[in-house]
Amino acid sequence: MKLVNAGYKILSPINGDRILKDIEKIGRTCYKSEAYITPESSISFINKLIFLGHESVLEHKSISVKFITDRGVSHEIVRHRLCSFSQESTRYINYTKENKGGQCTFVNMDHHFQNPLSEIRWVQHMFECEEMYKQLIDMGESPQIARSVLPNSLKTEIVVTANLREWRTIFKQRVVKAAHPQMREIMIPLLKEFKSKIPVIFDDINE
């Protein structure tokens, strides 16, 4: 059994200044105001678009992010409709194979438990799930059948591609205090990185 921490990696190269200028060029088509484009005009223009709720223009730019999280959190992520998803498949991956690590990997929960004894019980249960999975594989069951004993805490990797408007929606729903703690664990740092790389577009979203 192996434990890993949740995390993410931005797969798309991000040039915030280029993104803003491209969005401005596209957005000004709506108003035929291309003549007002200057080297500094994109920030104020996009600020105005967001203020007016004219966020459809943001859909012209997309970013891909790979998340390392557990299956439970991934079930929430895929509920966002306007995204493309590619996820590690428990149907086809046999976690007992040496080239797959020869063991199941679970996302570390130690910093989420309120009671120290909870972590002990959790680790014990993850071990038992892994052992049952291995037994089913040894008995000739396929990975897609054996996976039925694996818990939500199983580590998964999922690539999410969304346009900037949808990323705004995702962050608005997934960084607030009412969101699941494990979701906030990956989304809050990602939002901060988006803010640092792309001016304006995410500045009005707070955790």
C-alpha positions in Angstrom: 0.0 0.0 0.0 1.2 3.5 -0.9 0.0 6.9 0.2 0.4 10.1 -1.8 -0.6 13.7 -1.3 -3.2 15.3 -3.5 -2.0 17.9 -6.0 -2.1 19.2 -9.5 0.0 20.2 -12.5 -0.9 22.8 -15.1 -0.3 21.2 -18.5 -0.9 24.2 -20.7 1.7 26.8 -21.2 0.3 30.1 -19.9 1.2 33.5 -21.1 -1.2 35.8 -19.2 -0.5 38.9 -21.2 -1.0 37.0 -24.5 -4.2 35.5 -23.3 -5.6 38.9 -22.3 -4.6 40.5 -25.7 -6.2 37.6 -27.6 -9.4 37.8 -25.6 -9.6 41.6 -26.1 -9.1 41.2 -29.9 -11.9 38.6 -30.0 -14.2 40.6 -27.6 -13.9 43.8 -29.5 -15.4 42.1 -32.5 -18.7 42.3 -30.7 -18.5 46.1 -30.5 -16.4 46.8 -33.6 -14.1 48.7 -31.3 -10.8 47.3 -32.5 -9.5 50.8 -33.1 -9.3 51.3 -29.3 -6.8 48.5 -28.8 -3.5 49.8 -27.3 -0.7 47.9 -25.6 -2.3 48.5 -22.2 -6.0 48.3 -23.1 -6.7 44.6 -22.5 -6.9 44.7 -18.7 -9.5 47.5 -18.5 -11.5 46.0 -21.4 -11.7 42.5 -19.8 -12.5 44.0 -16.5 -15.4 45.7 -18.1 -16.5 42.4 -19.8 -16.6 40.6 -16.5 -18.4 43.5 -14.7 -21.0 43.4 -17.5 -21.4 39.6 -17.3 -20.2 39.3 -20.9 -18.1 36.2 -20.0 -18.8 34.2 -23.2 -15.7 35.9 -24.7 -13.6 34.0 -22.1 -14.6 30.7 -23.6 -12.1 31.2 -26.5 -9.2 30.3 -24.2 -8.8 26.9 -22.5 -6.3 25.5 -20.0 -5.6 21.8 -19.1 -4.8 20.7 -15.6 -3.9 17.3 -14.3 -5.2 16.6 -10.8 -3.9 13.9 -8.5 -6.7 13.3 -6.1 -9.0 10.5 -4.9 -11.9 8.9 -6.7 -14.5 10.6 -4.5 -13.2 14.1 -5.4 -12.9 13.1 -9.1 -16.6 12.2 -9.0 -17.4 15.8 -8.1 -15.0 17.3 -10.7 -16.6 15.5 -13.6 -20.0 17.0 -12.7 -18.8 20.2 -14.4 -20.4 19.9 -17.8 -18.4 22.2 -20.0 -15.1 20.4 -19.7 -13.1 17.6 -21.3 -11.9 14.8 -19.0 -9.3 12.0 -19.3 -9.0 9.8 -16.2 -7.0 6.9 -15.0 -9.1 3.8 -15.6 -9.7 1.2 -12.9 -11.3 -1.0 -15.6 -8.0 -1.5 -17.5 -5.3 -0.9 -14.9 -4.2 -3.9 -12.9 -2.7 -2.5 -9.7 -1.0 -5.8 -8.8 1.3 -5.6 -11.9 4.9 -4.6 -11.2 4.8 -2.0 -14.0 1.9 -0.4 -12.1 3.8 -0.4 -8.8 2.4 -3.7 -7.6 0.2 -2.1 -5.1 -2.7 0.2 -4.6 -2.1 3.9 -4.0 -4.4 6.0 -1.8 -4.6 9.7 -1.2 -3.3 10.7 2.2 -6.0 11.9 4.6 -4.0 12.4 7.8 -4.5 16.2 7.9 -8.3 16.0 7.4 -9.1 13.7 10.4 -10.4 15.3 13.6 -9.6 12.2 15.7 -6.1 10.7 15.6 -7.6 7.2 16.0 -9.6 7.8 12.8 -6.3 7.8 10.8 -5.3 4.4 12.3 -8.7 2.9 11.4 -8.6 4.4 7.9 -5.1 3.1 7.1 -6.2 -0.4 8.3 -9.2 -0.3 6.1 -7.2 0.8 3.0 -4.8 -2.1 3.6 -7.8 -4.5 3.9 -9.2 -3.1 0.6 -5.9 -3.6 -1.1 -5.6 -7.1 0.2 -9.1 -8.0 -1.0 -8.4 -6.5 -4.4 -5.2 -8.6 -4.7 -7.1 -11.8 -3.7 -9.7 -11.2 -6.3 -7.1 -10.7 -9.0 -5.3 -13.9 -7.8 -8.6 -15.8 -8.1 -8.8 -14.8 -11.8 -11.1 -11.8 -11.6 -10.4 -9.0 -14.1 -9.5 -5.5 -12.9 -12.9 -4.2 -13.8 -14.5 -6.7 -11.5 -11.9 -6.5 -8.7 -12.2 -2.8 -8.5 -15.6 -3.1 -6.8 -13.8 -3.5 -3.5 -11.6 -0.3 -3.9 -12.7 2.8 -1.9 -13.2 6.4 -2.8 -9.7 7.1 -1.3 -8.0 5.3 -4.2 -5.6 7.7 -6.0 -6.6 8.8 -9.5 -5.2 11.1 -12.0 -7.6 13.1 -14.1 -6.8 15.7 -16.7 -9.4 18.5 -16.9 -9.5 20.9 -19.9 -11.9 23.9 -19.5 -12.2 27.3 -21.0 -11.6 30.3 -18.8 -15.2 31.0 -18.2 -15.8 27.4 -16.9 -12.7 27.6 -14.7 -14.3 30.7 -13.1 -17.4 28.6 -12.4 -15.3 25.8 -11.0 -13.4 28.0 -8.7 -16.6 29.8 -7.5 -18.1 26.5 -6.5 -15.0 24.6 -5.3 -12.9 27.0 -3.2 -15.6 28.3 -0.8 -15.8 27.0 2.7 -18.9 24.9 1.9 -16.9 22.8 -0.7 -15.4 19.5 0.3 -12.1 19.9 2.2 -10.2 17.7 -0.2 -11.5 19.7 -3.1 -10.4 22.9 -1.5 -7.0 21.4 -0.9 -6.3 21.3 -4.7 -8.5 24.1 -6.0 -7.3 26.9 -3.7 -3.6 26.6 -4.6 -4.6 26.2 -8.3 -6.7 29.4 -8.1 -3.8 31.3 -6.6 -1.5 30.1 -9.4 -4.0 31.1 -12.0 -4.2 34.5 -10.5 -0.5 34.9 -10.5 -0.2 33.9 -14.2 -3.3 35.5 -15.7 -4.2 39.1 -14.6 -7.8 40.2 -14.1 -9.8 37.1 -15.0 -9.8 35.4 -11.6 -9.2 38.4 -9.3 -12.8 38.7 -8.1 -12.9 35.1 -6.9 -12.1 34.5 -3.2 -11.9 31.4 -1.1 
